[in-house]
């Protein structure tokens, strides 16, 4: 007997679990940076790309998806969109690495607090998604919080805005191409498209004797190699969530990562928190509470066809 298709409710539950897991991993990511050898943001991103591609290749073979991956080359429109996605995620990685490596974890946290607002607005404006009353209320609190936090910084937070918009548009692209391939297949294509540039940059630094990837100790090399796992796993989970949930819901879950980053910036990295920042973060936490209440109310029907394999 043919198995029945997964229900919208079960797909939504799986999507929420995937999204929560991805954002928890991203929230704890600054701790990983504390273990790294001295490295520039650009080389670190290059290492992330190369090692992620290696891991993706292994997973493609292990899950019998190499055929699906090579078939993607025949879909020029999807490959083009994934090329755009690869540029967006690379820009996001560079900005995040710059923020953490230069001691601006709280500014990175601000960027990822802004990101759900960007994701929700993209969902409404471009995908014509509808927000609930609670989501609109949360959006108001979050927007006010962003304004307060921006004023508290005393200047335009370019890193924060760059993180928010690069990942917001990345989520939009992933939402639009999700049905064209599994999360693993599309991520593999993104890393493949970036790898020639990443590898060329690392080899250039190595030729100059300045590469941390190829010039550090064995321990340092394997710590950087672990960036493949740390990069690919949450992105795979995020890709699965983006295919199963409305973009506005995926954006709502994003608040989990900056909450963790905020705690790490305050308690581990020892960054300064003036009263203005406290006020902004309190407003954000109110928004988070409203979104969580809305998220776990009666499930809504998810748009789109039945998704393919997760990995």
VOPAGU-2260 file (C-alpha; in pm, 1 decimal, decimal comma):
REM VOPAGU-2260
SITE   aa  ch    i         X         Y         Z
SITE  UNK   A    0       0,0       0,0       0,0
SITE  UNK   A    1     133,3     345,3     -85,0
SITE  UNK   A    2     217,3     554,2     219,1
SITE  UNK   A    3       8,3     862,9     276,0
SITE  UNK   A    4     162,0    1206,6     229,8
SITE  UNK   A    5     280,8    1387,9     544,3
SITE  UNK   A    6      11,2    1613,5     689,1
SITE  UNK   A    7      56,6    1992,4     691,3
SITE  UNK   A    8      63,2    1979,0    1071,7
SITE  UNK   A    9     346,4    1722,7    1084,2
SITE  UNK   A   10     541,8    1913,0     819,8
SITE  UNK   A   11     503,5    2232,7    1021,1
SITE  UNK   A   12     623,3    2056,6    1337,3
SITE  UNK   A   13     930,3    1918,8    1160,2
SITE  UNK   A   14    1001,1    2262,3    1013,5
SITE  UNK   A   15     981,5    2428,7    1354,3
SITE  UNK   A   16    1218,4    2172,0    1508,5
SITE  UNK   A   17    1464,3    2221,0    1221,4
SITE  UNK   A   18    1449,1    2598,8    1249,3
SITE  UNK   A   19    1491,5    2599,6    1628,3
SITE  UNK   A   20    1792,2    2364,7    1604,0
SITE  UNK   A   21    1957,7    2576,2    1334,3
SITE  UNK   A   22    1917,3    2900,8    1524,2
SITE  UNK   A   23    2040,1    2750,7    1851,9
SITE  UNK   A   24    2359,2    2640,8    1675,0
SITE  UNK   A   25    2405,7    2984,6    1521,0
SITE  UNK   A   26    2346,6    3147,8    1857,0
SITE  UNK   A   27    2631,8    2951,8    2015,4
SITE  UNK   A   28    2869,3    3005,5    1721,8
SITE  UNK   A   29    3075,3    3285,7    1887,5
SITE  UNK   A   30    3211,7    3026,7    2132,5
SITE  UNK   A   31    3370,1    2844,2    1839,1
SITE  UNK   A   32    3562,0    3158,0    1740,4
SITE  UNK   A   33    3735,6    3157,4    2079,3
SITE  UNK   A   34    3911,4    2832,6    1986,3
SITE  UNK   A   35    4045,9    2941,8    1646,1
SITE  UNK   A   36    4403,3    3035,6    1558,7
SITE  UNK   A   37    4473,7    3394,4    1450,3
SITE  UNK   A   38    4288,6    3432,5    1118,8
SITE  UNK   A   39    4131,4    3704,8     907,7
SITE  UNK   A   40    3756,4    3713,7     847,4
SITE  UNK   A   41    3802,0    3659,4     472,7
SITE  UNK   A   42    4025,5    3354,8     510,4
SITE  UNK   A   43    3796,2    3207,2     772,4
SITE  UNK   A   44    3504,1    3233,2     531,0
SITE  UNK   A   45    3719,7    3075,9     259,2
SITE  UNK   A   46    3793,6    2783,6     491,7
SITE  UNK   A   47    3423,3    2751,2     578,1
SITE  UNK   A   48    3335,0    2726,2     210,6
SITE  UNK   A   49    3600,1    2467,9     119,5
SITE  UNK   A   50    3542,9    2241,3     419,7
SITE  UNK   A   51    3165,8    2270,3     382,8
SITE  UNK   A   52    3192,8    2151,8      22,9
SITE  UNK   A   53    3397,2    1849,7     134,4
SITE  UNK   A   54    3133,7    1756,8     392,0
SITE  UNK   A   55    2850,3    1813,1     143,2
SITE  UNK   A   56    3019,4    1584,7    -110,3
SITE  UNK   A   57    3046,0    1308,0     149,2
SITE  UNK   A   58    2680,7    1351,6     248,5
SITE  UNK   A   59    2566,0    1353,8    -115,0
SITE  UNK   A   60    2736,6    1020,4    -171,6
SITE  UNK   A   61    2615,8     873,5     158,3
SITE  UNK   A   62    2252,8     970,7      91,7
SITE  UNK   A   63    2253,9     874,7    -278,3
SITE  UNK   A   64    2183,8    1229,2    -394,3
SITE  UNK   A   65    2472,9    1277,4    -635,7
SITE  UNK   A   66    2232,9    1219,5    -926,9
SITE  UNK   A   67    1998,3    1488,3    -796,0
SITE  UNK   A   68    2292,3    1724,4    -751,2
SITE  UNK   A   69    2421,0    1683,8   -1108,4
SITE  UNK   A   70    2065,2    1714,2   -1241,7
SITE  UNK   A   71    2051,0    2060,8   -1089,0
SITE  UNK   A   72    2305,6    2181,0   -1348,3
SITE  UNK   A   73    2039,0    2137,9   -1615,9
SITE  UNK   A   74    1809,9    2383,4   -1436,4
SITE  UNK   A   75    1966,5    2714,5   -1530,0
SITE  UNK   A   76    1710,1    2931,4   -1350,6
SITE  UNK   A   77    1753,1    2750,3   -1019,0
SITE  UNK   A   78    2131,1    2745,5   -1050,4
SITE  UNK   A   79    2123,8    3118,4   -1114,0
SITE  UNK   A   80    1917,1    3178,8    -801,8
SITE  UNK   A   81    2154,0    2961,5    -599,2
SITE  UNK   A   82    2445,5    3167,3    -731,5
SITE  UNK   A   83    2273,1    3473,5    -586,7
SITE  UNK   A   84    2215,5    3283,2    -262,0
SITE  UNK   A   85    2583,8    3189,2    -245,0
SITE  UNK   A   86    2690,6    3554,9    -274,0
SITE  UNK   A   87    2442,3    3656,6      -4,7
SITE  UNK   A   88    2551,3    3389,5     241,8
SITE  UNK   A   89    2920,3    3461,1     177,5
SITE  UNK   A   90    2862,1    3829,9     252,9
SITE  UNK   A   91    2674,9    3731,1     568,7
SITE  UNK   A   92    2958,7    3505,5     682,4
SITE  UNK   A   93    3222,5    3774,6     625,0
SITE  UNK   A   94    3026,0    4036,9     817,7
SITE  UNK   A   95    2963,0    3795,8    1104,4
SITE  UNK   A   96    3328,3    3693,7    1123,2
SITE  UNK   A   97    3434,9    4059,6    1123,7
SITE  UNK   A   98    3190,7    4132,9    1407,5
SITE  UNK   A   99    3300,5    3845,1    1630,7
SITE  UNK   A  100    3674,5    3864,3    1558,0
SITE  UNK   A  101    3679,2    4238,9    1634,1
SITE  UNK   A  102    3478,1    4213,6    1956,2
SITE  UNK   A  103    3136,7    4329,1    1831,1
SITE  UNK   A  104    2921,5    4031,0    1926,5
SITE  UNK   A  105    2641,3    4257,4    2050,2
SITE  UNK   A  106    2636,0    4435,7    1713,8
SITE  UNK   A  107    2606,9    4096,6    1545,2
SITE  UNK   A  108    2325,2    4019,2    1786,9
SITE  UNK   A  109    2150,9    4341,4    1681,4
SITE  UNK   A  110    2182,2    4236,8    1317,8
SITE  UNK   A  111    2008,3    3908,2    1381,9
SITE  UNK   A  112    1736,8    4082,6    1583,1
SITE  UNK   A  113    1671,5    4302,6    1279,3
SITE  UNK   A  114    1675,6    4002,5    1043,9
SITE  UNK   A  115    1335,3    3857,1    1144,9
SITE  UNK   A  116    1181,1    4196,1    1074,7
SITE  UNK   A  117    1338,2    4190,5     729,2
SITE  UNK   A  118    1220,9    3830,4     674,7
SITE  UNK   A  119     864,7    3908,5     782,1
SITE  UNK   A  120     848,0    4215,8     559,4
SITE  UNK   A  121     985,1    4021,9     262,7
SITE  UNK   A  122     724,8    3754,5     325,9
SITE  UNK   A  123     447,1    4013,8     326,6
SITE  UNK   A  124     570,4    4234,0      39,6
SITE  UNK   A  125     711,9    3976,4    -202,1
SITE  UNK   A  126     544,6    3646,6    -114,3
SITE  UNK   A  127     211,4    3805,8     -13,5
SITE  UNK   A  128     207,2    3619,1     317,2
SITE  UNK   A  129     -27,9    3735,2     592,0
SITE  UNK   A  130      78,3    3805,5     946,7
SITE  UNK   A  131    -142,7    3740,0    1246,2
SITE  UNK   A  132    -236,5    4019,4    1486,4
SITE  UNK   A  133      16,1    3892,1    1739,3
SITE  UNK   A  134     289,1    3888,4    1473,6
SITE  UNK   A  135     208,6    4247,7    1377,3
SITE  UNK   A  136     219,4    4347,0    1744,6
SITE  UNK   A  137     551,7    4169,8    1789,3
SITE  UNK   A  138     680,0    4340,2    1476,3
SITE  UNK   A  139     594,2    4676,6    1630,4
SITE  UNK   A  140     783,9    4597,2    1950,2
SITE  UNK   A  141    1081,0    4464,6    1752,0
SITE  UNK   A  142    1087,7    4770,0    1526,2
SITE  UNK   A  143    1087,0    4998,9    1828,7
SITE  UNK   A  144    1365,1    4793,1    1984,1
SITE  UNK   A  145    1577,8    4821,8    1671,5
SITE  UNK   A  146    1529,8    5198,4    1674,3
SITE  UNK   A  147    1632,4    5222,0    2040,8
SITE  UNK   A  148    1934,7    4998,7    1989,1
SITE  UNK   A  149    2042,5    5190,6    1679,5
SITE  UNK   A  150    2029,8    5519,1    1866,1
SITE  UNK   A  151    2222,9    5360,3    2154,0
SITE  UNK   A  152    2506,1    5267,3    1917,3
SITE  UNK   A  153    2550,0    5632,0    1825,4
SITE  UNK   A  154    2606,1    5559,7    1456,0
SITE  UNK   A  155    2455,0    5367,7    1167,7
SITE  UNK   A  156    2514,4    4998,1    1248,8
SITE  UNK   A  157    2643,6    4891,1     908,4
SITE  UNK   A  158    2746,9    4544,6    1025,0
SITE  UNK   A  159    2407,3    4485,0    1184,8
SITE  UNK   A  160    2213,1    4606,3     881,4
SITE  UNK   A  161    2435,9    4408,8     646,0
SITE  UNK   A  162    2381,4    4089,7     845,4
SITE  UNK   A  163    2006,1    4144,3     857,7
SITE  UNK   A  164    1951,4    4215,1     490,0
SITE  UNK   A  165    2200,1    3962,0     351,3
SITE  UNK   A  166    2043,7    3677,0     548,5
SITE  UNK   A  167    1691,5    3805,4     495,2
SITE  UNK   A  168    1730,4    3792,6     118,1
SITE  UNK   A  169    1915,4    3460,3     146,2
SITE  UNK   A  170    1612,3    3316,6     323,7
SITE  UNK   A  171    1388,3    3454,3      49,9
SITE  UNK   A  172    1593,1    3286,7    -223,7
SITE  UNK   A  173    1602,5    2956,7     -34,0
SITE  UNK   A  174    1226,6    2975,1      13,8
SITE  UNK   A  175    1175,0    3022,1    -359,4
SITE  UNK   A  176    1408,3    2742,8    -476,9
SITE  UNK   A  177    1342,6    2493,4    -197,3
SITE  UNK   A  178    1117,8    2263,5    -400,4
SITE  UNK   A  179    1381,1    2231,4    -673,4
SITE  UNK   A  180    1605,6    2013,4    -460,2
SITE  UNK   A  181    1675,4    1895,7    -107,5
SITE  UNK   A  182    1846,6    2122,2     143,9
SITE  UNK   A  183    2169,5    1926,1      95,0
SITE  UNK   A  184    2160,7    1947,4    -285,6
SITE  UNK   A  185    2103,3    2323,0    -290,8
SITE  UNK   A  186    2364,6    2390,3     -20,1
SITE  UNK   A  187    2615,0    2176,9    -213,0
SITE  UNK   A  188    2555,8    2389,0    -521,6
SITE  UNK   A  189    2604,2    2710,2    -324,2
SITE  UNK   A  190    2936,0    2595,0    -178,2
SITE  UNK   A  191    3052,5    2459,3    -514,3
SITE  UNK   A  192    2992,3    2796,7    -677,5
SITE  UNK   A  193    3191,1    2973,4    -404,2
SITE  UNK   A  194    3472,9    2718,7    -373,0
SITE  UNK   A  195    3694,9    2828,8    -665,4
SITE  UNK   A  196    3718,5    3179,8    -519,5
SITE  UNK   A  197    3765,8    3052,6    -164,7
SITE  UNK   A  198    4036,0    2802,8    -257,5
SITE  UNK   A  199    4218,9    3054,7    -477,5
SITE  UNK   A  200    4226,7    3305,0    -190,0
SITE  UNK   A  201    4361,7    3048,4      58,0
SITE  UNK   A  202    4632,5    2936,3    -187,8
SITE  UNK   A  203    4724,4    3300,6    -252,8
SITE  UNK   A  204    4773,0    3357,1     120,3
SITE  UNK   A  205    4970,4    3031,9     148,4
SITE  UNK   A  206    5205,1    3143,5    -131,3
SITE  UNK   A  207    5271,4    3460,5      68,7
SITE  UNK   A  208    5323,1    3260,6     388,0
SITE  UNK   A  209    5018,4    3423,6     547,6
SITE  UNK   A  210    4762,8    3141,5     551,4
SITE  UNK   A  211    4628,4    3033,6     889,3
SITE  UNK   A  212    4450,7    2741,8     721,8
SITE  UNK   A  213    4759,6    2584,8     566,8
SITE  UNK   A  214    5022,5    2740,2     791,7
SITE  UNK   A  215    4890,7    2671,3    1141,2
SITE  UNK   A  216    4946,7    2368,3    1364,7
SITE  UNK   A  217    4764,0    2040,8    1310,8
SITE  UNK   A  218    4526,6    2136,2    1590,6
SITE  UNK   A  219    4453,7    2471,7    1427,6
SITE  UNK   A  220    4394,4    2307,7    1090,3
SITE  UNK   A  221    4141,0    2061,7    1230,7
SITE  UNK   A  222    3963,2    2336,4    1424,0
SITE  UNK   A  223    3920,4    2519,5    1093,7
SITE  UNK   A  224    3817,3    2195,3     924,2
SITE  UNK   A  225    3539,8    2165,7    1181,9
SITE  UNK   A  226    3394,1    2483,4    1029,9
SITE  UNK   A  227    3255,6    2258,4     756,2
SITE  UNK   A  228    3035,3    2076,6    1005,3
SITE  UNK   A  229    2950,7    2393,0    1198,2
SITE  UNK   A  230    2854,3    2563,4     871,8
SITE  UNK   A  231    2672,9    2287,5     686,9
SITE  UNK   A  232    2459,8    2133,4     963,0
SITE  UNK   A  233    2263,8    2446,9    1066,1
SITE  UNK   A  234    2229,8    2556,2     702,5
SITE  UNK   A  235    2085,2    2216,1     614,3
SITE  UNK   A  236    1840,4    2248,3     900,5
SITE  UNK   A  237    1757,8    2602,9     794,7
SITE  UNK   A  238    1703,5    2489,2     435,9
SITE  UNK   A  239    1463,0    2221,9     556,1
SITE  UNK   A  240    1273,2    2473,9     768,3
SITE  UNK   A  241    1255,2    2725,2     481,2
SITE  UNK   A  242    1092,7    2459,6     260,7
SITE  UNK   A  243     833,5    2359,8     521,0
SITE  UNK   A  244     734,3    2692,6     678,1
SITE  UNK   A  245     616,5    3033,9     558,7
SITE  UNK   A  246     901,5    3285,3     541,1
SITE  UNK   A  247     738,8    3492,2     816,3
SITE  UNK   A  248     748,7    3192,2    1054,3
SITE  UNK   A  249    1112,2    3116,8     969,2
SITE  UNK   A  250    1188,2    3479,8    1044,5
SITE  UNK   A  251    1011,4    3453,6    1378,8
SITE  UNK   A  252    1237,8    3169,0    1491,2
SITE  UNK   A  253    1542,5    3382,9    1411,1
SITE  UNK   A  254    1506,2    3561,3    1746,8
SITE  UNK   A  255    1656,3    3258,2    1923,5
SITE  UNK   A  256    2006,5    3308,9    1781,2
SITE  UNK   A  257    2054,9    3674,7    1879,4
SITE  UNK   A  258    1924,1    3605,1    2229,3
SITE  UNK   A  259    2205,7    3356,1    2277,6
SITE  UNK   A  260    2455,2    3589,9    2110,0
SITE  UNK   A  261    2345,3    3866,6    2344,1
SITE  UNK   A  262    2412,3    3649,9    2648,9
SITE  UNK   A  263    2751,4    3545,5    2514,6
SITE  UNK   A  264    2848,4    3903,8    2429,1
SITE  UNK   A  265    2752,1    4018,0    2777,9
SITE  UNK   A  266    2870,3    3727,1    2994,1
SITE  UNK   A  267    3155,7    3569,6    2796,1
SITE  UNK   A  268    3298,3    3847,3    2577,2
SITE  UNK   A  269    3236,7    4117,2    2840,6
SITE  UNK   A  270    3095,0    4382,7    2606,6
SITE  UNK   A  271    2944,0    4701,0    2751,7
SITE  UNK   A  272    2564,7    4727,8    2797,5
SITE  UNK   A  273    2446,1    5084,8    2869,3
SITE  UNK   A  274    2084,9    5145,4    2984,4
SITE  UNK   A  275    1974,7    5228,8    2626,8
SITE  UNK   A  276    2076,3    4885,0    2507,7
SITE  UNK   A  277    1899,0    4720,0    2798,9
SITE  UNK   A  278    1580,5    4904,9    2703,6
SITE  UNK   A  279    1608,7    4789,2    2344,7
SITE  UNK   A  280    1669,7    4428,7    2436,5
SITE  UNK   A  281    1375,9    4426,1    2679,0
SITE  UNK   A  282    1149,9    4541,4    2395,8
SITE  UNK   A  283    1290,3    4260,6    2180,6
SITE  UNK   A  284    1221,4    4004,2    2449,5
SITE  UNK   A  285     858,3    4119,4    2459,4
SITE  UNK   A  286     844,8    4067,6    2082,3
SITE  UNK   A  287     997,2    3721,5    2122,3
SITE  UNK   A  288     736,2    3626,1    2383,0
SITE  UNK   A  289     451,5    3735,6    2155,1
SITE  UNK   A  290     595,6    3547,8    1858,7
SITE  UNK   A  291     645,9    3230,0    2060,5
SITE  UNK   A  292     285,1    3248,1    2182,0
SITE  UNK   A  293     164,6    3286,7    1823,5
SITE  UNK   A  294     397,0    3016,7    1691,8
SITE  UNK   A  295     263,1    2741,5    1914,8
SITE  UNK   A  296    -102,2    2826,0    1879,5
SITE  UNK   A  297    -326,4    2631,9    1637,8
SITE  UNK   A  298    -113,0    2538,9    1331,9
SITE  UNK   A  299    -177,7    2703,9     998,3
SITE  UNK   A  300    -171,4    2526,7     661,9
SITE  UNK   A  301     168,6    2547,1     498,4
SITE  UNK   A  302     189,8    2666,4     141,4
SITE  UNK   A  303     348,4    2464,8    -136,8
SITE  UNK   A  304     384,5    2110,5    -251,3
SITE  UNK   A  305     510,8    1820,9     -49,7
SITE  UNK   A  306     883,3    1872,2       7,9
SITE  UNK   A  307    1152,3    1637,4    -104,4
SITE  UNK   A  308    1410,0    1472,6     117,4
SITE  UNK   A  309    1565,7    1675,0     397,7
SITE  UNK   A  310    1922,1    1569,2     326,5
